[in-house]
Amino acid sequence: MLLGIVGIAAGLKTAIGHPGATLTTGPAVALAGGVTLFLAGDALFRRALRIGTPWYRAAGAAVALACWPAAATLSAAAGIVLLTVVVAATLAAERRAVRVTVKA
């Protein structure tokens, strides 16, 4: 998870400095790869401690990795928004699944 935070920070350093410009491949991969590493690390951590279902975060990590070409094509701000939506959707899906499980 820590490597993911470092990757996100490296990608954000360039993205925040030039929000209207498109990201080059390096910062786009760092940004999407950082989100991927964070979600994958969190999924492994949750699996090791048997906290909830880690599969939603693992799926979110796969989607975040698939987003790096879009992050490199769109503006830096749009890439950040896209990855933020991926993380938010992952957490919302996990939260919804937990609620359904608890009600049953």
Order of alpha helices (4+ residues) and beta strands (2+ residues): alpha-alpha-alpha-alpha-alpha
